[in-house]
Amino acid sequence: MDLSRVLVMSLFLSVCLPLLVSANAPDHLVISEVQISGATAKDEFVELFNPTPASVNMQGWKLKKKISSGAESNLVTSFPDLTIAPYSFLLIVHPTGYNGSVARNVDYSSASYSITDNNTVLLYDDTGALVDKVGMGSAIDSETVATVNPDANKSVARKSALLPNGVSGPAEDTDHNLNDFELQDQPNPQNADVALPVLLRHSQAYWSPDGMMLEWQYDPQSVIHWHVWRASREEGPFERITQEPIRRTDSGLYQYVDETATRGTTYFYMLESFDQMGESSRSAIISATPLVIRDSTLATTWGALKRR
């Protein structure tokens, strides 16, 4: 066998995905943001988020509140037959008091239902099992410690965490409301029309006349920029080899040629991403497996995610 072909087969590539460093993304729906008053005392909403790769049908689910006496009462008596897509939101609002510009998905079941200071908001599935809850202020019920009461025109929102699709979303869940939520001076309700970007759709590496070509595709609707890092071994140290961030194209296709790469040398590459929330990280890698050897050219597709 030609020696150059053997050496080329030893090439190993890795790529970093956009991520906020967290191992606390849950495998269930979460209450992601709550506003209890705004322009009026009943200008309120509850936002749900699906941090999983599976759709969730909400039919028969319930949204409730608990007051200081421990008594529970309904906000949504029973959700209709609707589905939250993966990595998407659902916006539930007071039917007459909500004053936001983002379109609602579901109304409270009655205009008399409302959330106030020191309440707990609870989400139950169609079997009656408690899925998530957030206590505020001096709430009698919370996950470990309640988060703060949001003032008028403010909200409490769940912190971001890495999701299975490789991007960050409001899903931090350590079962500690005070740690998992933060006060928002500008509430940001999102509805079912909003979904976070998907994982890399296509990626490969191959020798081009100018050097090692790295090629990857991301959701064309997302605005994500990248830096390329390289090392001679997986443990590093890694050196950044791009001067300016590689910016999005209309197709979502990104390319970078490592002109200094030498055939027959093993390289490890990482892509440092700047995701839609403005975060940057290199805390996860994707490993590549050789698929095609043709004329001393190695073509690869990046495979399973693995954590450092």
KOLKOLZA-862828 format. One record per atom (N, C-alpha, C): z, x, y. Coordinates in pm, whole numbers, padded with zeros to 5 digits, always signed. Layout:
BEGIN
ZXY ...
//
This chain:
BEGIN
+00000+00085-00120 +00000+00000+00000 +00000+00088+00124 -00072+00043+00227 -00079+00119+00352 +00060+00131+00413 +00101+00255+00448 +00235+00280+00498 +00263+00202+00626 +00164+00193+00715 +00187+00121+00840 +00221-00024+00814 +00160-00082+00707 +00189-00222+00675 +00332-00236+00626 +00379-00139+00546 +00517-00144+00498 +00614-00135+00614 +00585-00046+00708 +00675-00030+00822 +00676-00153+00909 +00561-00213+00927 +00555-00334+01009 +00638-00445+00947 +00641-00453+00816 +00717-00558+00749 +00866-00546+00775 +00913-00430+00823 +01055-00414+00847 +01098-00471+00981 +01001-00516+01061 +01036-00571+01192 +01126-00692+01176 +01229-00697+01256 +01322-00809+01253 +01342-00856+01396 +01327-00987+01418 +01341-01041+01552 +01456-01140+01557 +01522-01144+01671 +01622-01249+01694 +01608-01297+01835 +01646-01423+01855 +01630-01484+01987 +01752-01566+02020 +01798-01557+02142 +01913-01634+02186 +01869-01766+02246 +01944-01870+02217 +01918-02002+02273 +02010-02029+02389 +01974-02127+02477 +02060-02163+02587 +02188-02225+02536 +02300-02180+02591 +02423-02235+02540 +02540-02203+02628 +02632-02295+02635 +02762-02269+02694 +02852-02234+02577 +02935-02133+02593 +03011-02082+02479 +03121-02182+02443 +03102-02254+02335 +03199-02351+02289 +03170-02384+02144 +03275-02395+02066 +03261-02438+01928 +03319-02578+01911 +03327-02653+02022 +03402-02777+02020 +03317-02901+02038 +03187-02892+02015 +03104-03010+02022 +03132-03099+01902 +03158-03228+01923 +03196-03317+01812 +03075-03370+01736 +03102-03437+01625 +02996-03497+01544 +02995-03648+01559 +03038-03696+01675 +03046-03841+01699 +03023-03868+01847 +03000-03995+01881 +02986-04033+02022 +03113-03999+02098 +03096-03967+02227 +03210-03939+02312 +03200-04018+02441 +03315-04045+02500 +03322-04097+02636 +03303-03975+02726 +03195-03972+02803 +03160-03851+02876 +03192-03855+03024 +03203-03974+03083 +03238-03982+03225 +03295-04120+03256 +03395-04124+03345 +03459-04250+03382 +03482-04252+03533 +03438-04359+03598 +03471-04386+03738 +03546-04517+03743 +03662-04520+03810 +03742-04642+03811 +03737-04716+03945 +03680-04655+04049 +03659-04725+04176 +03563-04644+04261 +03493-04714+04349 +03397-04646+04435 +03388-04717+04568 +03271-04780+04594 +03255-04854+04718 +03353-04970+04726 +03388-05025+04609 +03491-05129+04599 +03584-05093+04485 +03689-05171+04469 +03788-05143+04365 +03729-05157+04226 +03621-05236+04211 +03560-05255+04080 +03422-05189+04068 +03397-05093+04155 +03275-05013+04142 +03302-04906+04037 +03283-04943+03912 +03326-04856+03803 +03222-04851+03691 +03231-04741+03616 +03142-04727+03501 +03209-04639+03396 +03161-04654+03272 +03196-04567+03161 +03065-04518+03102 +03051-04387+03091 +02931-04328+03034 +02963-04276+02894 +02877-04307+02798 +02888-04253+02662 +02778-04150+02643 +02804-04054+02554 +02704-03952+02523 +02701-03930+02372 +02579-03916+02319 +02560-03888+02177 +02529-03740+02160 +02625-03657+02118 +02603-03512+02106 +02548-03470+01971 +02497-03565+01893 +02453-03535+01757 +02301-03548+01744 +02242-03493+01637 +02097-03505+01616 +02055-03636+01551 +02148-03732+01536 +02117-03860+01472 +02134-03975+01572 +02046-04073+01564 +02061-04193+01646 +02181-04273+01599 +02243-04347+01691 +02360-04429+01658 +02335-04571+01706 +02337-04666+01612 +02325-04807+01649 +02462-04859+01691 +02467-04924+01807 +02593-04965+01867 +02634-05107+01833 +02555-05177+01758 +02585-05318+01732 +02723-05331+01669 +02808-05415+01729 +02941-05440+01677 +03047-05342+01724 +03009-05236+01795 +03108-05144+01852 +03182-05214+01966 +03298-05158+02002 +03380-05216+02109 +03427-05107+02204 +03437-05143+02331 +03497-05057+02432 +03618-05130+02488 +03735-05063+02485 +03858-05127+02527 +03934-05040+02626 +04037-05098+02685 +04130-05021+02768 +04272-05051+02720 +04362-04958+02747 +04503-04974+02713 +04584-04950+02839 +04683-05038+02864 +04766-05025+02982 +04902-04966+02945 +04989-04950+03045 +05115-04879+03024 +05207-04945+02924 +05192-05076+02904 +05275-05146+02804 +05229-05117+02662 +05111-05059+02649 +05054-05035+02517 +04957-05143+02473 +04944-05247+02552 +04854-05357+02517 +04709-05317+02541 +04622-05353+02447 +04480-05327+02460 +04406-05454+02497 +04299-05438+02572 +04212-05551+02605 +04068-05502+02611 +03975-05595+02602 +03834-05558+02592 +03774-05519+02727 +03680-05428+02720 +03584-05406+02828 +03447-05457+02781 +03404-05411+02663 +03287-05467+02595 +03336-05524+02463 +03330-05655+02451 +03384-05723+02333 +03310-05682+02207 +03177-05676+02217 +03095-05631+02104 +02960-05587+02160 +02922-05462+02133 +02794-05414+02182 +02679-05487+02115 +02570-05505+02186 +02451-05566+02125 +02381-05468+02033 +02272-05514+01976 +02192-05431+01886 +02107-05334+01969 +02167-05219+01999 +02095-05115+02072 +02132-04980+02013 +02049-04882+02039 +02065-04750+01978 +02072-04642+02083 +02166-04548+02064 +02171-04429+02148 +02096-04318+02073 +01991-04269+02134 +01912-04163+02072 +01992-04033+02071 +01951-03937+01989 +02019-03806+01989 +02020-03743+02128 +02134-03687+02164 +02151-03613+02290 +02119-03700+02411 +02151-03829+02401 +02123-03923+02508 +02251-03995+02549 +02237-04076+02655 +02351-04139+02719 +02342-04292+02709 +02454-04357+02741 +02459-04501+02756 +02552-04531+02872 +02506-04612+02966 +02584-04641+03086 +02635-04784+03082 +02768-04797+03086 +02836-04926+03079 +02906-04948+03212 +02885-05065+03275 +02934-05083+03411 +03003-05218+03428 +03079-05229+03537 +03133-05358+03576 +03017-05447+03620 +03010-05571+03572 +02890-05653+03594 +02863-05689+03740 +02966-05697+03823 +02944-05734+03964 +02986-05625+04061 +03076-05537+04019 +03129-05438+04111 +03051-05307+04116 +02978-05275+04009 +02908-05146+04004 +02807-05136+04117 +02811-05023+04188 +02727-05005+04306 +02639-04881+04297 +02626-04824+04178 +02549-04702+04162 +02399-04726+04162 +02324-04619+04186 +02178-04628+04190 +02115-04612+04052 +02192-04564+03954 +02140-04546+03818 +02147-04678+03743 +02038-04718+03682 +02031-04847+03614 +02131-04854+03499 +02194-04970+03486 +02292-04994+03381 +02224-05021+03247 +02295-04993+03138 +02249-05030+03004 +02326-05149+02948 +02455-05152+02974 +02541-05258+02922 +02643-05295+03030 +02671-05424+03045 +02777-05472+03134 +02905-05495+03056 +03019-05484+03125 +03143-05534+03066 +03120-05679+03026 +03193-05723+02927 +03172-05859+02875 +03221-05969+02970 +03299-05931+03070 +03345-06028+03170 +03370-05955+03301 +03345-06024+03413 +03372-05965+03545 +03522-05950+03570 +03604-06014+03490 +03749-06002+03506 +03804-05875+03441 +03720-05810+03360 +03764-05687+03294 +03747-05569+03390 +03846-05479+03387 +03842-05368+03481 +03933-05255+03435 +03905-05134+03482 +03988-05016+03455 +04062-04979+03582 +04187-04938+03570 +04264-04894+03685 +04332-04761+03654 +04405-04709+03752 +04482-04587+03732 +04570-04598+03608 +04590-04484+03542 +04685-04471+03432 +04646-04551+03308 +04520-04590+03299 +04469-04658+03180 +04413-04557+03080 +04396-04605+02958 +04324-04531+02855 +04198-04609+02820 +04086-04542+02813 +03961-04603+02769 +03938-04563+02624 +03909-04661+02538 +03897-04637+02394 +03764-04690+02342 +03701-04615+02254 +03575-04654+02191 +03598-04672+02041 +03562-04792+01991 +03577-04824+01849 +03439-04849+01788 +03421-04805+01663 +03293-04832+01597 +03294-04970+01534 +03188-05004+01460 +03174-05139+01406 +03266-05168+01289 +03338-05066+01241 +03438-05088+01137 +03579-05101+01196 +03591-05086+01326 +03721-05090+01391 +03790-04955+01399 +03721-04848+01358 +03781-04714+01363 +03769-04659+01505 +03876-04594+01550 +03875-04531+01681 +03787-04407+01677 +03689-04401+01766 +03595-04290+01770 +03633-04190+01878 +03674-04240+01996 +03710-04150+02106 +03799-04224+02205 +03878-04148+02281 +03959-04208+02385 +03987-04105+02493 +04006-04156+02615 +04047-04070+02725 +04153-04142+02807 +04270-04079+02815 +04378-04130+02896 +04378-04063+03032 +04415-04140+03137 +04414-04088+03273 +04552-04105+03337 +04588-04009+03422 +04714-04018+03495 +04833-04017+03402 +04917-04121+03413 +05036-04132+03328 +05012-04227+03211 +04888-04232+03162 +04853-04321+03051 +04948-04301+02934 +04982-04411+02869 +05073-04407+02755 +05004-04348+02632 +04872-04352+02630 +04795-04306+02514 +04685-04211+02563 +04676-04096+02499 +04572-03998+02535 +04554-03903+02418 +04455-03817+02429 +04441-03707+02334 +04524-03590+02387 +04641-03572+02333 +04739-03468+02367 +04797-03488+02506 +04719-03461+02611 +04765-03477+02750 +04654-03547+02828 +04692-03648+02907 +04593-03724+02982 +04529-03639+03091 +04405-03672+03125 +04341-03611+03240 +04389-03680+03367 +04339-03641+03482 +04386-03696+03609 +04326-03833+03635 +04389-03909+03725 +04327-04031+03777 +04223-03991+03881 +04100-04036+03868 +04002-04005+03973 +04023-04097+04093 +04018-04041+04214 +04026-04121+04335 +03897-04201+04352 +03896-04289+04451 +03776-04368+04481 +03658-04276+04508 +03543-04314+04456 +03419-04239+04471 +03422-04104+04399 +03513-04088+04305 +03517-03970+04221 +03521-04015+04075 +03505-03921+03984 +03509-03955+03842 +03574-03841+03765 +03605-03867+03640 +03642-03760+03547 +03528-03748+03447 +03482-03625+03425 +03366-03601+03339 +03400-03496+03235 +03347-03514+03116 +03370-03422+03006 +03299-03290+03034 +03363-03179+03000 +03304-03048+03018 +03190-03027+02916 +03106-02929+02944 +02989-02903+02861 +03025-02819+02738 +02946-02840+02634 +02960-02763+02510 +02821-02742+02450 +02809-02641+02366 +02685-02619+02292 +02661-02733+02195 +02536-02782+02192 +02498-02889+02102 +02409-02837+01990 +02394-02913+01882 +02309-02867+01772 +02164-02842+01810 +02117-02901+01923 +01979-02877+01963 +01964-02752+02049 +02074-02678+02066 +02065-02550+02133 +02086-02553+02282 +02111-02669+02341 +02139-02674+02483 +02280-02728+02505 +02323-02728+02630 +02457-02772+02661 +02458-02916+02708 +02565-02987+02677 +02580-03125+02719 +02727-03161+02730 +02759-03275+02789 +02898-03313+02814 +02969-03356+02686 +03013-03258+02608 +03065-03289+02475 +03186-03206+02435 +03245-03131+02527 +03364-03053+02492 +03473-03145+02437 +03524-03116+02318 +03620-03206+02254 +03721-03127+02174 +03831-03090+02239 +03940-03019+02172 +04057-03112+02146 +04034-03244+02159 +04140-03344+02145 +04251-03321+02247 +04212-03281+02367 +04306-03257+02476 +04237-03303+02605 +04265-03428+02646 +04192-03486+02759 +04201-03403+02886 +04316-03346+02914 +04330-03268+03037 +04240-03145+03035 +04227-03082+02920 +04142-02963+02909 +03994-02998+02898 +03965-03113+02838 +03826-03147+02810 +03753-03212+02927 +03829-03265+03024 +03769-03334+03137 +03801-03260+03266 +03713-03282+03366 +03737-03226+03499 +03698-03329+03605 +03763-03318+03718 +03739-03411+03828 +03603-03383+03891 +03526-03489+03915 +03395-03478+03980 +03401-03539+04119 +03376-03459+04222 +03372-03512+04358 +03249-03599+04380 +03145-03574+04304 +03023-03654+04311 +02990-03705+04171 +03028-03829+04138 +02999-03883+04005 +02850-03877+03975 +02820-03860+03846 +02681-03843+03803 +02654-03929+03680 +02654-04063+03695 +02629-04148+03579 +02487-04131+03528 +02472-04131+03396 +02341-04117+03333 +02325-04227+03229 +02203-04277+03218 +02179-04389+03128 +02090-04348+03011 +02044-04450+02936 +01970-04422+02812 +01834-04361+02837 +01788-04359+02962 +01661-04296+02992 +01672-04144+03000 +01794-04093+02996 +01817-03950+03009 +01844-03891+02872 +01775-03784+02839 +01800-03711+02715 +01789-03562+02744 +01873-03484+02680 +01868-03340+02699 +01751-03280+02624 +01704-03161+02664 +01586-03101+02598 +01610-03074+02451 +01501-03062+02378 +01509-03030+02235 +01508-02879+02217 +01533-02839+02095 +01534-02698+02059 +01393-02638+02066 +01387-02508+02055 +01257-02441+02049 +01166-02512+01948 +01048-02549+01992 +00957-02623+01905 +00867-02530+01823 +00833-02418+01881 +00739-02327+01815 +00771-02186+01864 +00774-02092+01775 +00800-01955+01817 +00743-01859+01714 +00689-01749+01761 +00635-01647+01672 +00630-01514+01743 +00614-01410+01665 +00600-01275+01719 +00490-01205+01641 +00405-01131+01712 +00294-01063+01645 +00247-00947+01731 +00182-00853+01665 +00125-00740+01737 -00001-00785+01809 -00008-00753+01936 -00129-00777+02015 -00184-00641+02057 -00305-00636+02113 -00359-00507+02157 -00270-00436+02258 -00187-00514+02329 -00104-00455+02435 +00040-00426+02391 +00076-00467+02269 +00213-00445+02223 +00264-00562+02143 +00397-00572+02129 +00457-00681+02053 +00460-00807+02138 +00391-00911+02094 +00385-01038+02164 +00494-01131+02112 +00580-01177+02202 +00679-01280+02171 +00629-01409+02234 +00629-01515+02158 +00575-01642+02205 +00668-01754+02159 +00706-01840+02250 +00794-01951+02213 +00765-02070+02301 +00801-02188+02252 +00775-02312+02325 +00902-02393+02334 +00927-02444+02453 +01046-02526+02476 +01000-02660+02530 +01092-02753+02541 +01059-02885+02593 +00989-02870+02729 +00866-02919+02743 +00794-02899+02869 +00855-02972+02987 +00946-03067+02961 +01010-03139+03070 +01132-03066+03125 +01177-02964+03056 +01296-02892+03098 +01258-02772+03183 +01348-02734+03271 +01325-02618+03357 +01416-02507+03309 +01364-02423+03224 +01443-02316+03165 +01369-02184+03185 +01441-02084+03234 +01385-01951+03253 +01451-01856+03154 +01388-01741+03130 +01433-01651+03026 +01426-01505+03069 +01518-01425+03016 +01507-01280+03017 +01498-01232+02872 +01427-01125+02850 +01413-01066+02717 +01498-00940+02709 +01575-00929+02600 +01658-00812+02574 +01614-00750+02442 +01633-00620+02427 +01589-00552+02305 +01691-00447+02263 +01703-00429+02130 +01790-00326+02075 +01725-00268+01950 +01775-00155+01906 +01722-00093+01784 +01800-00136+01661 +01907-00210+01680 +01983-00264+01567 +02048-00395+01610 +02083-00478+01514 +02131-00612+01545 +02261-00609+01624 +02344-00510+01601 +02473-00503+01670 +02458-00458+01815 +02339-00415+01853 +02316-00367+01988 +02348-00218+01998 +02358-00164+02119 +02358-00239+02246 +02217-00287+02283 +02212-00405+02353 +02087-00460+02398 +02059-00418+02541 +01932-00395+02568 +01887-00358+02702 +01788-00463+02751 +01808-00508+02873 +01714-00606+02927 +01583-00538+02963 +01471-00593+02916 +01342-00528+02938 +01251-00610+03029 +01302-00721+03083 +01226-00796+03184 +01288-00771+03320 +01202-00756+03421 +01250-00736+03557 +01280-00870+03625 +01193-00967+03606 +01208-01100+03664 +01212-01203+03552 +01282-01316+03572 +01285-01420+03468 +01146-01473+03436 +01122-01500+03310 +00997-01563+03267 +01010-01712+03293 +00919-01768+03369 +00933-01905+03415 +00849-02001+03332 +00886-02128+03344 +00823-02234+03266 +00677-02252+03301 +00596-02281+03200 +00458-02321+03222 +00448-02472+03203 +00337-02530+03241 +00322-02675+03230 +00331-02722+03085 +00292-02638+02991 +00295-02676+02850 +00429-02647+02785 +00517-02578+02856 +00643-02537+02796 +00630-02414+02711 +00513-02349+02712 +00489-02229+02633 +00526-02104+02714 +00602-02017+02652 +00641-01891+02715 +00586-01775+02634 +00546-01668+02703 +00497-01549+02636 +00551-01425+02706 +00576-01322+02625 +00614-01193+02680 +00560-01084+02588 +00496-00982+02646 +00446-00869+02569 +00536-00749+02595 +00595-00698+02489 +00672-00574+02498 +00574-00459+02484 +00529-00407+02597 +00426-00303+02596 +00478-00169+02549 +00611-00153+02547 +00669-00025+02505 +00702-00022+02356 +00681-00133+02287 +00710-00137+02144 +00616-00045+02067 +00671+00021+01966 +00594+00115+01884 +00582+00060+01743 +00462+00056+01691 +00443+00009+01553 +00522+00095+01456 +00579+00030+01356 +00657+00101+01257 +00802+00118+01294 +00843+00061+01409 +00982+00070+01453 +01048-00066+01442 +01171-00069+01397 +01244-00194+01387 +01305-00230+01523 +01284-00354+01568 +01339-00402+01695 +01418-00532+01673 +01514-00552+01760 +01588-00677+01765 +01574-00731+01907 +01523-00852+01920 +01503-00912+02051 +01599-01030+02069 +01643-01049+02191 +01718-01168+02227 +01656-01227+02353 +01654-01360+02361 +01610-01428+02482 +01732-01484+02552 +01754-01441+02672 +01863-01494+02754 +01809-01611+02834 +01864-01728+02813 +01810-01848+02876 +01896-01893+02992 +01831-01960+03085 +01899-02025+03196 +01870-02173+03180 +01968-02249+03132 +01940-02388+03093 +01946-02482+03212 +01928-02612+03184 +01917-02711+03290 +02045-02728+03370 +02156-02676+03319 +02280-02684+03393 +02310-02554+03466 +02213-02463+03465 +02229-02340+03540 +02311-02234+03469 +02336-02254+03340 +02418-02161+03266 +02331-02058+03194 +02389-01943+03169 +02318-01836+03101 +02407-01778+02992 +02349-01750+02876 +02429-01693+02769 +02341-01627+02665 +02401-01536+02589 +02333-01472+02477 +02426-01474+02356 +02491-01585+02332 +02597-01591+02231 +02551-01638+02095 +02425-01673+02081 +02373-01713+01951 +02237-01650+01930 +02199-01628+01806 +02069-01569+01777 +01999-01650+01670 +01867-01637+01668 +01787-01696+01560 +01716-01582+01489 +01722-01583+01359 +01662-01473+01283 +01519-01508+01243 +01435-01406+01230 +01295-01425+01196 +01268-01381+01053 +01178-01451+00989 +01136-01416+00854 +00987-01388+00853 +00941-01273+00801 +00797-01246+00798 +00723-01351+00715 +00615-01401+00771 +00537-01503+00702 +00397-01454+00665 +00333-01384+00757 +00193-01345+00735 +00177-01197+00767 +00120-01122+00675 +00085-00983+00699 -00068-00974+00692 -00131-00942+00803 -00277-00938+00804 -00323-00826+00897 -00393-00730+00842 -00444-00618+00922 -00332-00550+01001 -00224-00522+00932 -00109-00456+00991 -00044-00537+01103 -00066-00668+01102 -00007-00756+01204 +00097-00845+01137 +00214-00845+01193 +00321-00929+01140 +00333-01056+01223 +00320-01170+01159 +00344-01297+01228 +00473-01355+01174 +00557-01404+01261 +00686-01459+01218 +00710-01593+01284 +00795-01671+01222 +00848-01792+01284 +00999-01780+01283 +01061-01798+01396 +01206-01784+01403 +01273-01899+01331 +01372-01867+01251 +01429-01965+01161 +01565-02015+01199 +01659-02008+01106 +01787-02078+01120 +01877-02013+01224 +01947-02098+01297 +02044-02050+01396 +02162-01986+01327 +02207-01876+01379 +02332-01818+01329 +02414-01767+01445 +02545-01781+01434 +02637-01745+01539 +02680-01600+01527 +02713-01541+01638 +02773-01408+01635 +02922-01420+01611 
//
